[in-house]
Amino acid sequence: MKRLDYINQFLWGKSPSTKQEARLVLKIDWFILSYCCLMYFTNYLDRSNVNNAYVSGMKEDLHMFGTELNKITTIFTCGYIIGMIPNNIMLHVVPPRVWFPTMQIIWGALTMCTSAVRNIEQVYAIRFFQGMAESSTFVGTHYILGSWYKSAELGKRSGIFTSSGLVGTLFSGILQAAIYKNLGGASGLSGWRWLFIIDGVITLPIALYGFLIFPDLPQTTKAFYLTEEERELAYSRLQGEVQVDRPPLTWDLARRVLSRWRWYACSLLFAISGETESFGSNNLMGQWLKAIGGYTVEQVDFYPSGVTAVAIASTLVCATWTDYTRARWPVLVYMSVACIVASICILVWSSPIGLKFFAYYIAGASYAGQATTFAWANEICADDDQERSVVLASMNMWNNVINAWWTIVFYPATDAPRFHKGMIAMLCICGATLGVTYLVYYLERRERRRKRGSQEQVEYNQTTVKSS
């Protein structure tokens, strides 16, 4: 029995103190994670389909023989950057139960519109607005998770959420291969056009599900499946964990954010470490396979799914481990080392094909840092609800500011199959990630020491007053 308790504690953390709390956590796990994971699944499904469509006929149909694919990514990223902080601030104004599904309907409709494009300029326009709508999901959900869960519960929930997006990427490649084989030419439409239609159709019912069941925040929830006692418990159990009161938005928020180290250090951490995901986000393996030839369209769509599979496994294992140990930084060391090994294997171009497959697959470890980094930031900023929402949005925003030009400079499609510049850049970014990880670790420990010192001084003063 003790061994089972140990395993259960490792997987899900310390058991809730009462049956009522256990029942509450089970409910919010189901209703929050089910919708957020489905939402992020469609978010990544609708985002990654361009890479799959590109290697499945879109390139030839729209005459994309230069860097058009990189420009699509950059334009989408620009929309994503513009929408990120406003979307997170809107969660303080509009109920998340309304805001999330509305944005989902918008990007789902735009995805279906992509099936009708006749030139690359139309794709550019659609992807810009799609980026603005999709920017609501990732950082918004991390803010929601940090509002409902204790610190020791947060990492694995963040990992489950992040993995759902990776499942969307995995499913997109498998779906595109099936569509190319079975629907290509149906009703006069190419297989890649059917991909956008089907992805959009999958997205819309999930938005309706969000309207019906998403519980908003502990302070404001009116979810029909929570009793009045459970609503009060959802609020009270977080006392001492996060700021549970929601003060009105004022300009003082800007002063608080800019006068502390958290915004600068956390933004720098993900701005840099997020670039290790370039292996997967640019589908470098798919472009490599297409460029060297000898593989069918179905194989080019399917084989890169191994990168995503490693990413999912790494994310879930690392997120569970960090909740158990309460140490977040080792995950960033792990993913940096994995990407350094992968880059070296690809740079040595005379290495065998099998070693290159291995290199691309282990590079999937780079995605493990997503859940861990945002859980870490949630923990660091737990004492200021509004600052937390801005810091989380800014982390992803600055990463995408880098992404807007990083892909074009270091991973242009014309560099396939070698991506020599990209591999050199990856080695540099991994070294920088290790340095910034130490910086955040040091600043967090320093802040905690100061808080403990201040608290001890207050307690000493109170004791002195009482004794006198």
DRENFIVO-887226 format. One line per field, with one value per residue (C-alpha): residue number from 0; x, y, z. Coordinates in steps of 0.25 Angstrom, whole numbers. Layout:
BEGIN
i <- c(NUM_...)
c1 <- c(X_...)
c2 <- c(Y_...)
c3 <- c(Z_...)
***
This chain:
BEGIN
i <- c(0_1_2_3_4_5_6_7_8_9_10_11_12_13_14_15_16_17_18_19_20_21_22_23_24_25_26_27_28_29_30_31_32_33_34_35_36_37_38_39_40_41_42_43_44_45_46_47_48_49_50_51_52_53_54_55_56_57_58_59_60_61_62_63_64_65_66_67_68_69_70_71_72_73_74_75_76_77_78_79_80_81_82_83_84_85_86_87_88_89_90_91_92_93_94_95_96_97_98_99_100_101_102_103_104_105_106_107_108_109_110_111_112_113_114_115_116_117_118_119_120_121_122_123_124_125_126_127_128_129_130_131_132_133_134_135_136_137_138_139_140_141_142_143_144_145_146_147_148_149_150_151_152_153_154_155_156_157_158_159_160_161_162_163_164_165_166_167_168_169_170_171_172_173_174_175_176_177_178_179_180_181_182_183_184_185_186_187_188_189_190_191_192_193_194_195_196_197_198_199_200_201_202_203_204_205_206_207_208_209_210_211_212_213_214_215_216_217_218_219_220_221_222_223_224_225_226_227_228_229_230_231_232_233_234_235_236_237_238_239_240_241_242_243_244_245_246_247_248_249_250_251_252_253_254_255_256_257_258_259_260_261_262_263_264_265_266_267_268_269_270_271_272_273_274_275_276_277_278_279_280_281_282_283_284_285_286_287_288_289_290_291_292_293_294_295_296_297_298_299_300_301_302_303_304_305_306_307_308_309_310_311_312_313_314_315_316_317_318_319_320_321_322_323_324_325_326_327_328_329_330_331_332_333_334_335_336_337_338_339_340_341_342_343_344_345_346_347_348_349_350_351_352_353_354_355_356_357_358_359_360_361_362_363_364_365_366_367_368_369_370_371_372_373_374_375_376_377_378_379_380_381_382_383_384_385_386_387_388_389_390_391_392_393_394_395_396_397_398_399_400_401_402_403_404_405_406_407_408_409_410_411_412_413_414_415_416_417_418_419_420_421_422_423_424_425_426_427_428_429_430_431_432_433_434_435_436_437_438_439_440_441_442_443_444_445_446_447_448_449_450_451_452_453_454_455_456_457_458_459_460_461_462_463_464_465_466_467)
c1 <- c(0_11_17_4_3_17_14_1_8_18_8_-2_4_0_-14_-25_-27_-42_-52_-59_-46_-42_-56_-54_-40_-46_-57_-48_-38_-49_-56_-44_-34_-44_-48_-34_-27_-37_-36_-21_-22_-30_-21_-8_-16_-20_-7_2_-6_1_14_7_-1_13_19_6_3_1_15_13_-2_1_15_23_37_44_43_27_26_35_27_14_20_25_12_4_14_12_-3_0_9_-1_-12_-5_-5_-19_-25_-19_-24_-38_-39_-40_-51_-59_-62_-52_-65_-69_-55_-48_-59_-61_-47_-48_-59_-52_-39_-47_-55_-42_-36_-47_-46_-31_-37_-42_-29_-25_-11_-1_-5_-19_-12_-3_-16_-23_-12_-9_-23_-23_-11_-18_-29_-20_-12_-23_-21_-7_-4_-18_-19_-7_-13_-25_-18_-10_-23_-29_-17_-7_7_10_-2_2_13_6_-6_2_9_-4_-9_4_4_-10_-5_6_-4_-11_3_4_-10_-9_2_-5_-18_-12_-6_-20_-26_-16_-18_-34_-39_-29_-37_-51_-61_-50_-41_-27_-24_-17_-30_-38_-29_-33_-48_-47_-39_-49_-60_-53_-51_-65_-72_-61_-64_-79_-74_-66_-78_-86_-76_-64_-64_-57_-49_-50_-55_-66_-70_-84_-82_-95_-87_-80_-88_-88_-78_-69_-69_-64_-54_-48_-46_-41_-32_-23_-21_-6_-3_-8_-14_-29_-34_-36_-34_-38_-29_-21_-9_-1_0_10_18_18_22_33_39_41_51_40_36_50_56_44_42_56_56_45_49_62_58_46_55_60_46_50_53_38_31_38_36_51_50_39_46_59_52_45_58_67_56_53_41_26_17_11_24_28_15_17_31_32_21_33_38_24_23_37_32_19_26_37_27_18_30_37_25_21_36_36_23_29_43_38_50_47_61_67_57_63_76_71_65_77_86_77_77_92_94_83_90_104_98_92_104_113_106_114_107_97_82_79_87_79_66_71_75_62_54_62_61_46_51_51_36_38_42_28_20_31_35_21_18_31_26_12_19_29_17_7_5_1_-11_-10_5_4_-5_4_17_11_6_20_28_21_20_35_38_29_36_49_41_36_50_58_51_54_69_73_63_59_52_63_73_67_72_85_80_95_92_80_89_100_89_83_96_97_82_84_96_89_77_86_91_77_72_83_79_64_68_77_67_56_65_69_55_50_62_58_43_47_56_45_35_45_47_32_30_42_36_22_29_37_24_17_28_29)
c2 <- c(0_10_7_10_23_27_25_33_44_45_45_54_61_61_56_67_68_65_57_70_76_63_64_78_76_64_73_85_75_70_82_92_82_76_89_95_83_82_96_96_83_90_103_95_86_99_105_94_90_100_92_79_85_91_77_71_80_94_98_94_99_113_114_115_113_123_127_128_118_126_138_131_128_142_148_139_142_157_155_146_157_168_160_153_164_170_156_153_166_163_152_162_169_158_145_134_125_135_140_127_121_134_134_119_121_133_125_112_120_126_112_108_121_116_105_115_123_125_132_134_148_143_133_144_152_140_136_150_150_136_139_150_140_128_137_136_121_118_129_131_116_117_129_121_109_117_123_110_101_100_101_86_83_93_86_74_81_90_78_72_85_87_72_74_84_75_64_74_75_59_58_68_60_47_54_60_47_41_52_52_38_37_51_57_61_59_70_76_80_76_68_80_89_78_78_93_89_77_85_96_86_80_93_99_89_90_105_102_92_103_113_102_97_106_111_124_128_123_137_138_124_121_107_98_86_93_94_107_100_95_110_115_104_107_121_118_107_116_125_127_121_132_145_141_156_163_178_187_189_202_209_204_191_196_202_188_180_189_192_177_167_157_162_164_151_142_149_147_132_128_138_130_116_116_116_102_98_102_88_84_98_99_84_83_68_69_79_71_58_65_72_59_51_36_37_37_49_40_37_52_55_43_41_55_50_44_57_61_47_50_64_59_48_58_69_59_52_66_73_61_61_76_76_65_71_85_89_94_98_84_82_94_87_74_80_89_77_69_80_82_67_68_80_74_61_69_78_66_64_51_44_33_35_27_37_49_42_40_55_60_51_55_70_68_69_84_85_80_94_100_95_96_110_115_107_114_128_125_121_133_143_136_148_158_153_164_164_149_151_161_153_140_148_155_143_137_151_153_139_141_155_147_136_147_148_136_126_135_137_124_114_118_107_109_104_90_80_84_96_99_113_108_97_108_117_105_103_117_118_105_112_125_117_110_124_131_119_121_136_133_122_132_144_135_130_144_149_137_140_154_151_141_152_162_152_148_163_165_153_158_172_166_157_169_178_167_164_179)
c3 <- c(0_3_-10_-17_-9_-13_-27_-26_-19_-30_-41_-35_-23_-9_-7_-4_11_11_2_-2_-7_-14_-21_-25_-31_-39_-44_-48_-54_-63_-67_-68_-74_-83_-90_-89_-95_-106_-109_-110_-118_-129_-127_-131_-141_-148_-147_-151_-163_-172_-171_-174_-185_-191_-193_-198_-210_-205_-210_-224_-225_-219_-226_-213_-218_-209_-195_-195_-184_-175_-178_-174_-161_-159_-162_-153_-142_-144_-142_-130_-123_-125_-119_-107_-96_-100_-100_-86_-80_-86_-77_-66_-73_-81_-74_-79_-82_-93_-98_-100_-109_-117_-121_-124_-133_-140_-143_-147_-157_-163_-164_-173_-181_-184_-192_-203_-205_-219_-217_-206_-202_-197_-188_-182_-179_-173_-164_-158_-153_-149_-141_-133_-129_-126_-117_-106_-103_-98_-89_-85_-81_-73_-65_-63_-58_-48_-43_-39_-35_-24_-27_-25_-34_-45_-53_-57_-61_-69_-75_-79_-85_-93_-98_-104_-113_-117_-120_-129_-137_-137_-141_-152_-159_-158_-163_-174_-179_-178_-185_-196_-199_-197_-201_-211_-223_-216_-221_-229_-217_-214_-201_-194_-196_-190_-178_-175_-176_-167_-157_-156_-155_-143_-136_-135_-127_-116_-115_-112_-101_-95_-95_-87_-77_-74_-60_-61_-49_-34_-30_-40_-44_-45_-51_-50_-46_-34_-21_-13_-3_-14_-20_-6_-4_-18_-13_1_-2_-10_2_3_-11_-20_-19_-19_-18_-32_-30_-41_-53_-51_-57_-44_-51_-61_-49_-42_-54_-59_-45_-42_-47_-51_-64_-69_-65_-68_-82_-85_-81_-90_-102_-102_-98_-107_-119_-116_-122_-136_-139_-138_-140_-154_-157_-161_-162_-172_-180_-179_-184_-195_-200_-200_-207_-207_-198_-202_-198_-187_-181_-181_-174_-164_-160_-153_-144_-136_-132_-126_-119_-112_-109_-102_-94_-89_-85_-77_-70_-67_-62_-53_-48_-45_-37_-28_-26_-27_-35_-49_-54_-57_-69_-76_-75_-80_-92_-95_-95_-104_-114_-114_-117_-128_-134_-134_-141_-152_-154_-157_-170_-173_-162_-166_-169_-156_-147_-153_-150_-136_-135_-140_-131_-118_-122_-118_-103_-106_-104_-89_-85_-89_-77_-67_-71_-70_-57_-51_-55_-49_-36_-36_-38_-30_-20_-31_-40_-50_-51_-53_-65_-72_-69_-75_-87_-89_-88_-100_-107_-106_-111_-123_-125_-127_-135_-145_-151_-146_-155_-168_-164_-158_-164_-178_-186_-197_-187_-187_-185_-177_-169_-166_-160_-152_-145_-141_-136_-128_-121_-117_-112_-104_-97_-94_-89_-78_-74_-73_-65_-55_-54_-52_-41_-34_-34_-29_-18_-14_-14_-5_5_6_8_19_26_25_31_42_45_46_56_64_65_69_80_85_87_94_104_107)
***
